[in-house]
Amino acid sequence: MSDISLPSRATAAPRIAIGLLRLTDSAPVIIAHEFGFFADEGLDVALSVEPSWANVADKLAYGALDAAIAAANNLLVANNDEVMFATLFCAIIDLRNGVGGACNCGHPAPFVLRRTGVCDRITSSCLPLGLQFDAQFKTEPMKMHNGDMLFLWTDGLSDALSAAGEGYGEQRLEQLVCGLSTENASDCVLAAIGAVTAFAGDTSQFDDLTALAFLYHPDVVGIRSR
């Protein structure tokens, strides 16, 4: 890996809004704020007391509360002697109506398999974590409909090698995943892992094969889909 010059922490930090409720669980954050622990780390933090978790979720979905990603990134940059980075995909969805937001920080683009047969991708719009202090992270709106599936994966699948040294490839993976049925999340994961494993055979791989799928079914949890 080539050397990466990390920016100085002397630049003014953007304000980070942290949403919390009036619960004892929020005590560590409040104490850190009142005793100046955030300021000691060069972070300009503002606390926002919210009336409910639903209100926190709504604000997070539209990027109003960026504390989780921004703070994690700055923490990694400040402790990144190995000059490494981490990709991240973060999403939040309101089960009441399927409306939400997603932030993709350099992670392989997840698939959104629509019940109509359409296959969408959530491409990366932000830097991976750990590369740049005070990097900007943008939450993009997303919408799930009853029966839609979100399929997450790591690049170990696309980078898997056959005995001949051929890579499985993202195009082959996309053709596979977009052709899967959305009736059962577990079946989709097993089908994808199974196909890549069969392709690789007994060849030793240098990365893990990981996939995760979620089906949006609001009726299952007693919420009527709109």
N, C-alpha and C positions, 0 to 999 in steps of 0.2 A: 504494500500500500504506500502511495506517495505521501510525503509530508504535507500536512495542511496547516496553514497559519491561522491560529485562532485569534479573533478580535480581542482587543483589550476590554476589560470590564470597567474601564474608567468612563465609558460613555453613559449618558443618562438612561436609566432603565425605564421602559414604559410602565404605566400603572397596570397592575394585575388586580382584577376584581375577584374576590373569593366570596361565594354565596354560602350562607350558613343559616341554621335555625337556632332558636333559643333552647338548645339542648346541651346537656353535659358533654356530649360527644364533640361539641365545638370548642370546648375549653382549651385544648392544645393550640388551636389556631389563634384564639383570642389572646392567650397568654403570650404567644410568639409575637403577635402584633403589638401588644401593650408594652412588652419589655424590649422592643426594638430588635428582635432576632432577625426579622426579615430585612430590616435596614442594614444590619451588620453584614448580610450576604449580598448587599447591593440591590435589593428588590424593593420597589415602591408598591406596596400592597394596600388595597382599600377593601374593608369588610362590608359586605352587603347582607343585612339581616332580612331573610325572606319569610313569608307567612307559612309556606308549605314546601315539601319536597317537589311537588308538581310544579310550583313556581320556579324553583331552582332548575328543574329539568327543562322547562320551557326556555329559560334564558340561556342555558348551556347549549341547547340545540341550535340556537341562532347566534352563538358566538359571543354573547354578552359576558359570560363567565369563562375566561380563558386561562384560569389559574392552573388547572391540571397539566395542560400541555406546555404552556410557557414556563412554568416553574420547573417542571421536570427537565425541560431542555436546558435551562440555565444551570441547573444543578449538575447535569451531565457535562456541560462545557467547563464548569469550574473544577470538575474532578476528572478530567479527561487526559491524564498523562500519557495514555496509550494511543491517543488520537484515533479513537474508535467512534462509531455512530450506531444509532438504533433506529430502525424503522418503526412506525406506529400507525395503526388504524384505529380510530376511536369514533363511535357513533352512539347516538341516543335517539330512541324512538318513543313517541307517546303512544301507548297501547290503545288509547281511546280512539285515535283517528289515523294512526300510521304516519303522522307527520314527524319529521325529525331532522337531524343534521349529522353530517359526517366530516371528519377531518382525516385526510390521508397524508401522512408524512413519509413519503418515499417507500411505502409498502406496496407489494404487488397488488395491482388493482383487483379488488373483490368483484365477484359476479353478483348481479341481482337478477335472479330468474323469475320473470313475471308469470303469473298464472295464465296469461294470454299467449305465452310462448316466446315473448321477446326476452332477449338477454342483454342487460345493461352492464356497464362497468363503472366503478367509482375510482377514477384515476387519481394519481398523486398530484396535489397542488401546493405542497409545502416541502421544505427541506426535512431530511431525517433529523432526529434529535441528536444533539451533541456536537454539531458542526459550527454553529454560529450563535454567539451570545445575543440575546434580544431578537432572535429571529421572529418573523411574523407568521402566525398560524391562522388560517382562514377556514371556518366551518362552512361547508356547502349544504344547502337544503336537500333533503331527500324525502321520498314518499313511498311507503309500503302499503300495498293493498292486500286484502284477505287472500291468503294462499301464495303470496310471493315468498321467495326464499333468498336469503343473503348467504353467499358462499365465500368464506375466507380461506386463504391458503398462503403457504410460504413458498419461497423460491426453490426449496428443495425438490418440489414436484417438477417444475419446469427445467431445473438443472440436472435432474436424474439422468445418469448415463447408462447406455446399454453395453453389452459385452463388446460391441464393435466401437465403443467410444462416442456413439451418437447421443446427443442430448434430446430429452423428450420434447422440450420446447414449449413456449407459451401458446403458440398458435394451435398445436395439437391439444393442449390442455383446454383451451377455449372451446374448440370443437367438441371435445368430450363433455365438458361441464354444461355447455349450452344445450346439449342434446339430452340431458338427464331429466327425469320426471321430478316434479316438485311435490309429489305426494308424501314423501318421507325423507326427512333431513338425514337420518342415519344411513339410509340406503345410498344417498348421493355421496356422502363422505366415503363410504366403503367402496363404491364403484370407482371413484376417482383414485383413491389409494391403491385399489386393486389393479387398475389399469396401468398405473405407473410402476407398480411392483412387478407386474408381469413383463413390462417393457424392459425393466432393468435386469430381471432374472437374478442370477447369483452374484452380479457385479457389486462390489463394495461401493457405497455411496459416501460422499464427503459431507452431506448435510441431511437433516431430518426431513421426513415426509409428514407434513402436518396440514390438516384441513379441518374446518369447522363450519357447520351450516345451521342456520336458524330459519324456521318457518314462522311467518307472521299469521297467527290465527287468533284474533281478538275474542272470538266466540268461545274458545277453549277456556279462557280465564274469565268468562262472564261479561265481556265487553262487546257491545253490539258494534259491528263494523259499519262505518259511514260510507 
